[in-house]
Amino acid sequence: MEPVHAASDFIREIIDEDLRTGRHGDRVATRFPPEPNGYIHIGHAKSVCLNFGIAQQYEGTCNLRMDDTDPAGESLKYVESIINDIRWLGFDWGDRLFYASDYFERLYEFAVELIKQGKAYVCSLTPDEIREYRGSFTEPGKDSPYRNRSIEENLDLFARMRAGEFADGKHVLRAKIDMASPFIVMRDPIIYRIKREPHYRTGNKWVIYPMYDFAHCLSDAQEHITHSICTLEFENNRPLYDWFVDQLIDWDHPQQIEFARLNVSYTVLSKRRLIELVEGKHVAGWDDPRMPTVAGMRRRGYTPEAIRRFCAEIGVAKKDNLVDIALLEHCVRDDLNDTAPRAMGIIRPLKVVIDNYPMGKTEEMSCPNHPQKPELGSRKLLFSREFYIERDDFMEEPPKKYKRLGPGREVRLRNAYVVKYESHMKDAVTGEVTELHVSYDPVTLGGLPEGRKVEGVIHWVAAHNAVPCEVRLYDRLFLIPDPAAADTEDFLSLLNPDSLEVLSDCIVEAGLRDVAPGARYQFERVGYFCADLKDSRAGTPVFNRIVPLRDTWGKLAVK
């Protein structure tokens, strides 16, 4: 894989300075630490590209670590999906796959060390009481009545917590820092809680689990990470990150750096919201092509190259912002324009009969697989008296600038003849046009006689060997650009009811009968399509529209 490096940004400037001053020696070690309680999405993809990209750029390392400290909702299924998605994006971590659960024993020892230092204690306040004692942004907190338990009592209680003697919520272990700190996160935060929940890797071995803020920084330190890159919501937690490392680590300390999280228009990236969409069956699973998950984008037909390019284009910012999804679609379209072979596909077919074409005759028409890439070769399409065109390519009363079929009009069929409208048939009940009749000019196959001009060109699929297929047209998942910021509790009311349209009477050229799942094509004049990874079968293809042909972002960017 050819890495896609973004332009210099403030994170790379920090790393450049660290290398210049020797802060971490000559090492650059990053990590990507997802929690395996769901599939990763485009926001995670940005972090993947950043962390692995920096490691590639500086010839360092990037670990993959499952941050599995909360067994509720975590599973091997999610671990496998994360591994598959990151590999599909084009990155590899070698033998550096780790789990926070690998460190449970060491983290317990770290907690015991804090107790022995007099910097942690077992607190028996209820969760509501802990919140009350913590204070507010304007009021300092107050000490827990259990804050001054002896070291011996705390060690005993903590060991008994581990042994499972107490009920969930009966005790917690808290760091002893400063209940008057201006940083609320430093007001004796909880570092261990009792939770009788089996872990997908350790089973029932543990009934106490470390909190994220305690486990994360010490896991970084265990792996000798130099730059712990995370999103802005962890900025307020940085003093706590540094405090734990300062108390317990006597080797090179990892450095936390925060950047703006990615927000993309017309979707949500909150994992809680995505879980709600999946569990409420508002979408067809984590890999629904409307979802902003990597699995969903892969199934829709997005390419890893396009996603990496998108992440490089948006760069690394210090303030959260909303990125137009049209930029992502532009990157996908730009990549597919170069790589996707062309094919003939009709999503709303209208039958056409050439009245003056010989009955039973067929001809082979040579069609390039890519108009700008002759090295991709060509294919043969059989042409016959009956074929299909897009319903939109005929109008009974066309406007003046309409360049397709209509009364008194003629068009060229792509790579075939010029045909002229003669008549049409309608359904007697609905009034819908059901069939066109045209005539063809046999001298127009290779070009037009001198002085003759035909402006319109349309695509077609021969009727005698057309392959029936299903086409799924995907649109925005939500009705408004920023559903996450909407002033409503019912975010589901903002879902776009027309985000999926299924067309079951579509046809494609004969060569796509046994198309491989995941294969991408440009259906000429229609859009980019992908054979669905799950539902497409040999002989009965199912195509997802990846993106339309029209690039609104590109047009805006030019202006």
SEGUGU-27444 format. One line per 2 residues: number of its first residue (from 1); their letters; for each residue x, y, z of C-alpha. Coordinates in Angstrom, 2 decimals, m for minus. Each point is the difference from the previous one (the first is absolute). Layout:
<pts>
NUM> a> X:Y:Z  ...
</pts>
This chain:
<pts>
1> me> 0.00:0.00:0.00  1.25:3.43:m0.92
3> pv> m0.55:2.12:3.15  m2.02:3.19:m0.29
5> ha> 1.66:2.61:2.20  m1.80:3.17:0.92
7> as> 1.71:3.36:m0.09  1.85:1.00:3.14
9> df> m2.23:0.69:2.99  0.40:0.90:3.65
11> ir> 0.43:m3.63:1.07  2.79:m0.61:m2.47
13> ei> 1.58:3.30:1.08  0.01:m1.28:3.61
15> id> 1.60:m3.26:m1.12  2.58:1.86:m2.09
17> ed> 0.93:2.09:3.04  0.15:m3.06:2.26
19> lr> 2.35:m1.70:m2.43  2.13:3.14:m0.21
21> tg> 0.31:0.29:3.79  0.21:m3.74:0.65
23> rh> m2.99:m0.02:2.34  m0.73:m3.66:m0.79
25> gd> 3.38:m0.75:m1.48  m0.38:m0.70:m3.70
27> rv> m3.19:m2.05:0.47  m3.53:0.61:m1.27
29> at> m2.51:m2.52:1.31  m3.75:0.51:m0.36
31> rf> m3.03:m2.22:0.55  m3.62:m0.31:m1.04
33> pp> m2.07:m1.09:3.03  m3.66:m0.75:m0.93
35> ep> m2.48:m1.35:2.52  m1.44:m3.25:m1.44
37> ng> m3.66:0.80:0.69  m1.00:0.87:m3.57
39> yi> 1.33:0.37:m3.53  2.45:2.79:m0.80
41> hi> m1.27:2.93:m2.10  1.40:2.75:m2.22
43> gh> 1.06:1.98:3.08  2.07:m2.96:1.17
45> ak> 1.35:m0.32:m3.54  1.40:3.52:0.31
47> sv> 1.79:m1.00:3.21  1.22:m3.24:m1.61
49> cl> 1.45:1.93:m2.95  1.57:2.56:2.33
51> nf> 1.63:m2.45:2.40  1.16:m2.55:m2.55
53> gi> 0.88:2.75:m2.46  2.25:1.75:2.51
55> aq> 1.71:m3.30:0.83  0.64:m0.60:m3.71
57> qy> 1.20:3.54:m0.61  2.48:m0.01:2.89
59> eg> 0.99:m3.66:m0.42  m1.40:m0.77:3.42
61> tc> m2.57:m2.47:1.27  m3.75:0.07:0.54
63> nl> m1.66:m2.54:2.28  m3.57:m1.19:m0.20
65> rm> m1.41:m0.33:3.52  m3.51:m1.04:0.93
67> dd> m1.03:2.22:2.90  m2.12:m2.71:1.59
69> td> m0.32:1.12:3.62  m3.82:0.04:0.11
71> pa> m1.37:m3.48:m0.72  m3.58:1.17:m0.53
73> ge> m0.63:0.00:m3.74  3.52:m1.06:m0.98
75> sl> 0.41:m3.14:m2.09  2.32:m1.97:m2.25
77> ky> m2.33:0.82:m2.91  0.90:3.67:0.30
79> ve> 3.70:m0.78:0.39  m0.07:m1.97:m3.25
81> si> m1.90:2.74:m1.81  2.51:2.64:1.13
83> in> 2.96:m2.10:m1.12  m1.60:m0.68:m3.38
85> di> m0.94:3.65:m0.55  3.47:1.37:0.81
87> rw> 1.67:m2.57:m2.23  m2.45:0.88:m2.79
89> lg> 0.95:3.67:0.44  3.54:m1.07:m0.84
91> fd> 1.83:m0.03:3.32  1.91:m2.66:1.89
93> wg> 1.35:m0.20:3.54  2.20:m3.09:m0.38
95> dr> 0.16:m1.86:3.31  m1.11:3.04:2.03
97> lf> m3.63:m0.92:0.71  m0.70:0.61:3.68
99> ya> m2.96:0.02:2.36  m0.47:2.10:3.13
101> sd> m1.23:m3.23:1.56  3.56:m1.34:m0.50
103> yf> 1.01:2.48:2.70  m2.72:m0.69:2.59
105> er> 2.44:m1.58:2.47  2.57:2.76:m0.50
107> ly> m2.68:2.70:0.32  m1.14:m1.56:3.26
109> ef> 3.61:0.14:1.23  0.18:3.67:m1.02
111> av> m3.14:0.68:2.05  1.49:m1.79:3.00
113> el> 3.14:2.12:m0.40  m2.12:3.17:0.14
115> ik> m1.64:m1.22:3.20  3.40:m0.70:1.53
117> qg> 1.09:3.53:m0.96  m3.05:1.34:1.85
119> ka> m1.39:1.27:m3.34  m3.05:m2.24:m0.35
121> yv> m2.77:m1.14:2.34  m3.10:m2.16:0.02
123> cs> m3.10:2.19:0.12  m3.39:m1.30:1.13
125> lt> m2.15:2.94:m1.06  m2.85:m0.77:m2.37
127> pd> 0.31:1.23:m3.60  m2.45:2.83:0.74
129> ei> 1.96:1.02:3.08  3.26:m0.02:m1.96
131> re> m1.53:2.35:m2.55  m1.30:2.27:2.78
133> yr> 3.38:0.09:1.77  1.82:0.78:m3.24
135> gs> m1.31:3.59:m0.13  m0.46:2.00:m3.18
137> ft> 1.85:2.37:m2.31  m0.59:2.78:2.49
139> ep> 0.05:m1.93:3.29  2.91:m2.09:1.28
141> gk> m0.63:m3.59:0.96  0.18:m1.35:3.53
143> ds> 1.91:m2.93:1.38  m1.61:m3.41:0.16
145> py> m0.40:m1.19:3.63  2.01:m3.07:m1.08
147> rn> 2.90:2.01:m1.40  2.19:m0.49:3.05
149> rs> m0.28:m3.76:0.32  3.38:m1.49:0.87
151> ie> 2.20:m1.53:m2.65  m0.46:m3.40:1.65
153> en> m3.81:0.26:m0.06  0.01:1.15:m3.62
155> ld> 2.25:m2.88:m1.05  m2.24:m2.46:1.79
157> lf> m3.22:1.40:m1.46  1.43:0.17:m3.51
159> ar> 1.18:m3.62:0.19  m3.47:m1.03:1.22
161> mr> m1.57:1.98:m2.86  2.09:m2.07:m2.38
163> ag> m0.98:m3.20:1.80  m3.66:0.76:m0.62
165> ef> m1.10:0.49:3.60  m2.06:3.12:m0.73
167> ad> m3.00:0.76:m2.16  0.20:2.20:m3.08
169> gk> 0.14:3.66:1.02  0.84:m0.71:3.63
171> hv> 3.52:1.44:m0.26  2.23:1.70:m2.55
173> lr> 3.69:0.77:m0.01  0.74:3.70:m0.44
175> ak> 3.22:1.90:m0.59  0.79:2.44:2.81
177> id> 0.88:3.25:m1.79  m1.76:3.28:0.82
179> ma> m3.73:0.51:0.63  0.47:3.76:m0.48
181> sp> 1.76:m0.28:m3.35  m1.32:2.35:m2.73
183> fi> 0.05:m3.11:m2.22  m3.01:m2.05:1.06
185> vm> 1.60:m3.07:m1.52  2.73:0.29:2.66
187> rd> m2.44:m0.10:2.92  0.80:m3.50:1.19
189> pi> m1.09:m1.85:m3.14  m1.17:m3.60:0.12
191> iy> 2.63:m2.39:m1.30  m1.61:m3.40:0.76
193> ri> m3.61:m1.15:0.34  m1.67:m3.30:0.83
195> kr> m1.76:m1.41:m3.03  m1.15:m3.61:m0.16
197> ep> m0.01:m0.22:m3.75  1.82:m2.79:m1.85
199> hy> 2.73:1.25:m2.29  0.22:m1.38:m3.54
201> rt> 3.69:m0.83:0.52  0.46:m0.55:3.75
203> gn> m3.38:m1.56:0.76  m0.92:0.26:3.70
205> kw> 3.57:0.39:1.26  m0.55:3.65:0.89
207> vi> m2.86:1.68:1.83  1.76:3.36:0.20
209> yp> 0.96:1.96:m3.08  2.20:3.09:m0.44
211> my> m1.50:3.24:m1.28  1.07:1.28:m3.42
213> df> 1.98:2.97:1.37  2.09:m2.29:2.16
215> ah> 0.50:m2.83:m2.47  0.58:2.02:m3.14
217> cl> 3.03:2.04:0.99  1.67:m2.93:1.77
219> sd> m0.61:m2.24:m3.03  1.68:2.67:m2.12
221> aq> 2.91:0.00:2.40  0.24:m3.81:0.02
223> eh> 0.30:0.08:m3.80  2.54:2.86:0.08
225> it> m2.20:2.25:m2.11  1.59:3.40:m0.65
227> hs> m3.01:1.95:m1.33  m3.46:m0.91:1.24
229> ic> m2.21:1.70:m2.58  m3.68:0.34:0.92
231> tl> m3.01:2.20:m0.69  m0.89:3.25:1.72
233> ef> m2.49:m1.46:2.47  3.02:m1.38:1.89
235> en> 1.71:3.37:0.30  m1.42:0.61:3.49
237> nr> 1.26:m3.43:1.05  3.61:0.73:m0.93
239> pl> 0.99:1.15:3.54  m1.29:m3.33:1.34
241> yd> 1.82:m1.93:m2.75  3.24:1.71:0.97
243> wf> m0.65:m0.42:3.76  m0.37:m3.78:m0.19
245> vd> 3.10:m0.31:m2.19  2.01:2.29:2.28
247> ql> m0.89:m2.03:3.10  0.61:m3.46:m1.43
249> id> 2.36:0.06:m2.99  3.76:0.50:0.30
251> wd> 0.80:m0.30:m3.70  m0.69:2.25:m3.01
253> hp> m3.49:1.45:0.36  m2.52:m0.03:m2.84
255> qq> m1.25:3.41:m1.08  m3.73:0.55:m0.55
257> ie> m0.92:2.24:m2.96  m3.59:0.86:m0.90
259> fa> m1.47:0.79:m3.41  m3.49:0.83:m1.23
261> rl> m2.30:m2.96:m0.50  m1.58:m0.49:m3.38
263> nv> m3.65:0.91:m0.52  m1.56:m0.71:m3.39
265> sy> m3.23:1.56:m1.25  m3.25:m1.95:m0.31
267> tv> 1.08:m2.74:2.39  0.93:m0.65:3.63
269> ls> 3.28:m1.36:1.34  m1.01:m0.49:3.62
271> kr> 0.41:m3.70:0.72  m3.00:0.17:2.33
273> rl> m2.13:1.34:m2.85  1.35:m2.56:m2.45
275> ie> m0.81:m2.81:2.43  m3.51:1.40:0.31
277> lv> m0.38:m0.03:m3.79  1.17:m3.61:m0.20
279> eg> m1.85:m1.41:3.00  m3.19:1.87:m0.93
281> kh> 0.24:m1.50:m3.52  m0.16:3.45:m1.59
283> va> 2.84:m1.26:m2.20  0.88:m3.52:m1.14
285> gw> 2.95:m0.49:2.36  3.41:1.55:0.56
287> dd> 0.94:m0.56:m3.64  m3.11:1.63:m1.45
289> pr> 1.33:2.08:m2.93  m1.66:3.10:1.45
291> mp> 2.02:m0.28:3.20  3.20:2.05:0.47
293> tv> 1.81:m3.14:1.16  3.00:m1.25:m1.94
295> ag> m1.87:m3.27:m0.56  m3.01:1.90:m1.35
297> mr> 2.14:2.10:m2.31  1.83:m3.09:m1.25
299> rr> m3.30:m1.75:m0.73  m1.31:3.07:m1.78
301> gy> 3.07:m0.06:m2.25  2.25:2.73:1.37
303> tp> 3.69:m0.72:m0.54  2.66:0.06:2.73
305> ea> 2.07:2.31:m2.21  m2.85:2.53:m0.10
307> ir> m0.49:m0.11:3.77  3.72:0.51:0.60
309> rf> m0.02:2.90:m2.47  m3.00:1.54:1.77
311> ca> 1.75:m0.22:3.37  3.08:1.67:m1.50
313> ei> m2.10:2.73:m1.65  m1.81:1.05:3.20
315> gv> 3.26:0.17:1.92  0.43:0.30:3.76
317> ak> m1.68:2.87:1.81  m0.07:1.30:3.57
319> kd> m3.71:0.88:m0.01  m2.95:m2.25:m0.76
321> nl> m1.77:0.71:m3.27  m2.56:m1.54:m2.34
323> vd> 1.40:m1.42:m3.25  m2.32:m0.15:m3.00
325> ia> m0.65:m3.62:m0.97  0.23:1.19:m3.61
327> ll> 3.78:0.22:0.46  0.14:m3.68:0.91
329> eh> m2.17:m0.82:m3.02  2.29:2.12:m2.17
331> cv> 3.02:m2.03:1.13  m1.86:m3.24:m0.72
333> rd> m1.17:1.22:m3.41  3.46:1.27:m0.90
335> dl> 1.55:m3.38:0.79  m2.69:m2.01:m1.79
337> nd> 0.20:2.19:m3.09  3.53:m1.31:m0.47
339> ta> m0.47:m3.59:1.12  m3.56:m1.14:m0.70
341> pr> m0.64:m1.72:m3.35  m3.03:1.18:m1.97
343> am> m3.13:m2.06:m0.54  m3.53:0.44:m1.33
345> gi> m2.68:m0.06:2.69  m3.63:1.11:m0.21
347> ir> m1.66:0.70:3.35  m3.45:1.04:m1.34
349> pl> m0.37:m1.88:m3.29  m2.10:1.04:m3.00
351> kv> m0.23:m2.46:m2.89  0.96:1.19:m3.49
353> vi> m0.64:m1.78:m3.33  1.85:0.90:m3.23
355> dn> m2.68:m0.43:m2.64  2.39:m0.15:m2.98
357> yp> 2.64:m2.28:1.61  m0.07:m3.60:m1.33
359> mg> m1.79:m2.52:2.19  2.37:m2.50:1.65
361> kt> 3.14:1.91:m0.91  2.69:0.70:2.62
363> ee> 3.26:1.94:m0.23  3.02:0.32:2.24
365> ms> 0.72:3.54:1.14  3.46:0.76:1.39
367> cp> m0.11:2.07:3.20  3.06:1.30:1.88
369> nh> 0.21:m1.01:3.64  1.29:3.48:0.83
371> pq> m0.09:2.92:m2.44  3.27:1.51:1.26
373> kp> 1.87:m3.26:0.58  0.41:m2.09:m3.13
375> el> 2.26:m2.35:1.97  m3.13:m1.30:1.77
377> gs> m1.19:m1.42:m3.30  m3.50:m0.31:m1.37
379> rk> m2.98:m2.36:0.04  m2.54:m1.16:m2.56
381> ll> m3.70:0.73:0.45  m2.61:m1.66:m2.19
383> fs> m2.38:2.43:m1.68  m3.44:m1.02:m1.26
385> re> m3.37:1.33:m1.09  m1.36:0.40:3.53
387> fy> 1.80:1.69:2.85  m0.60:2.11:3.11
389> ie> 0.82:3.58:0.84  m0.49:2.12:3.12
391> rd> m3.55:1.22:0.33  1.40:3.51:0.57
393> df> 1.55:m0.12:m3.48  m3.40:0.48:m1.64
395> me> m2.48:2.87:0.37  m3.25:0.48:m1.89
397> ep> 0.35:3.78:0.20  3.68:0.71:0.46
399> pk> 1.32:3.51:0.72  2.16:1.70:m2.62
401> ky> 3.39:m0.98:1.50  m0.97:m3.63:0.62
403> kr> 2.54:m2.17:m1.88  m1.64:m3.38:0.26
405> lg> m2.89:m1.77:m1.73  m3.33:1.63:m0.73
407> pg> m2.34:0.66:m2.91  2.03:1.21:m2.99
409> re> 3.32:m0.73:1.77  2.88:m2.37:m0.55
411> vr> 2.89:m1.12:2.20  3.06:m2.18:m0.27
413> lr> 0.00:m3.24:1.98  3.34:m0.25:1.77
415> na> 2.49:m1.89:m2.25  m2.83:m0.87:m2.41
417> yv> m2.41:1.61:m2.47  m1.93:3.24:m0.20
419> vk> m3.71:m0.62:0.54  m2.96:2.27:m0.65
421> ye> m3.32:0.09:1.85  m3.00:m1.34:m1.93
423> sh> m2.76:m0.71:2.51  m0.77:m1.22:3.50
425> mk> m2.55:m2.12:1.85  m1.76:0.74:3.29
427> da> m1.73:m1.94:2.73  m3.72:0.54:m0.54
429> vt> m0.68:0.34:3.73  2.99:1.92:1.40
431> ge> 1.00:1.94:m3.10  3.63:m1.04:0.56
433> vt> 2.19:m0.44:m3.05  0.72:m3.73:m0.32
435> el> 1.87:m0.31:m3.29  1.81:2.15:m2.56
437> hv> 0.35:m0.65:m3.69  2.95:1.47:m1.88
439> sy> 1.80:m0.37:m3.32  3.75:m0.33:m0.40
441> dp> 2.41:1.32:m2.58  2.41:m2.81:m0.99
443> vt> 2.69:2.40:m1.29  0.55:1.54:3.45
445> lg> 1.73:m2.90:1.76  3.55:1.27:m0.25
447> gl> m0.80:3.70:m0.17  m2.17:2.56:m1.75
449> pe> 0.04:1.09:m3.63  1.64:3.37:m0.54
451> gr> m2.25:2.88:0.96  m2.33:m2.08:2.15
453> kv> m0.19:0.66:3.76  m1.64:m1.88:2.86
455> eg> 0.41:1.56:3.42  m1.47:m2.60:2.33
457> vi> 1.64:m3.30:1.01  m1.82:m2.50:2.22
459> hw> 0.84:m3.46:1.32  m1.91:m3.22:m0.60
461> va> m0.18:m3.69:0.87  m1.09:m2.59:m2.55
463> ah> m3.26:m1.74:0.95  0.89:m3.56:m1.04
465> na> 2.81:m0.47:2.54  m0.70:2.73:2.58
467> vp> 0.72:m1.11:3.59  m2.74:0.83:2.54
469> ce> 1.35:1.46:3.22  m0.92:1.92:3.11
471> vr> 1.37:3.49:0.54  0.07:1.82:3.34
473> ly> 0.18:3.77:m0.12  1.40:1.49:3.21
475> dr> m0.45:3.58:1.12  0.82:2.05:3.12
477> lf> m0.83:m1.81:3.24  m1.36:3.16:1.64
479> li> m2.10:2.89:m1.24  2.14:2.81:1.44
481> pd> 3.75:0.69:m0.24  0.78:m0.21:3.72
483> pa> m2.40:m2.40:1.74  2.35:m0.29:2.99
485> aa> m0.52:3.71:0.75  m3.75:0.03:m0.60
487> dt> m2.20:1.40:2.76  m1.99:m3.17:0.48
489> ed> 0.14:m3.01:2.28  m1.47:m2.23:m2.69
491> fl> 2.87:m0.15:m2.47  m1.75:m2.89:m1.76
493> sl> m2.65:2.46:m1.22  2.76:1.53:m2.14
495> ln> 0.64:m3.20:m1.95  m0.51:0.31:m3.74
497> pd> m2.93:m2.27:m0.96  1.34:m0.09:m3.57
499> sl> 3.57:m0.98:0.86  m0.47:m3.30:m1.83
501> ev> m1.90:m0.70:m3.21  m0.02:m3.60:m1.27
503> ls> m0.57:m0.51:m3.73  m0.70:m3.62:m0.89
505> dc> m0.56:0.21:m3.79  3.43:1.25:m1.09
507> iv> 2.20:m1.57:m2.66  3.71:m0.06:m0.79
509> ea> 2.08:m1.21:m2.92  0.62:m3.74:m0.36
511> gl> 3.58:0.13:1.28  m1.17:0.92:3.50
513> rd> m2.13:m3.13:0.47  2.61:m1.66:2.24
515> va> 1.64:3.13:1.37  2.15:m0.53:3.10
517> pg> m1.36:1.50:3.24  1.82:3.27:0.68
519> ar> 0.76:0.72:m3.67  m0.44:3.68:m0.88
521> yq> m1.17:1.48:m3.29  m1.06:3.25:m1.48
523> fe> m3.39:m0.56:m1.56  0.38:2.43:m2.88
525> rv> m1.95:3.22:0.47  m1.58:m1.34:3.23
527> gy> 2.57:m0.23:2.81  2.49:m2.24:1.76
529> fc> m1.27:m3.34:1.25  1.33:m2.92:2.03
531> ad> m1.19:m3.62:0.06  m1.25:m0.45:3.56
533> lk> 2.43:m1.96:2.17  m2.73:m1.95:1.81
535> ds> m3.00:m0.33:m2.30  1.41:m0.10:m3.53
537> ra> 0.18:m3.48:m1.55  1.14:m1.43:m3.31
539> gt> m2.94:0.28:m2.38  m1.97:2.31:2.33
541> pv> 2.17:3.08:0.56  m0.91:2.72:2.49
543> fn> 1.61:3.42:m0.47  0.41:2.83:2.49
545> ri> 0.36:3.51:m1.34  3.25:1.29:1.44
547> vp> m0.31:3.61:m1.17  m1.77:1.74:m2.88
549> lr> 2.07:1.33:m2.88  m0.62:3.61:0.90
551> dt> 2.69:1.49:2.22  m1.54:2.96:1.83
553> wg> 3.04:0.39:2.26  2.36:0.21:m2.96
555> kl> m2.15:2.67:m1.62  m0.09:2.02:3.21
557> av> 3.76:m0.37:0.47  0.64:1.34:m3.50
559> k> m2.10:3.07:0.70
</pts>
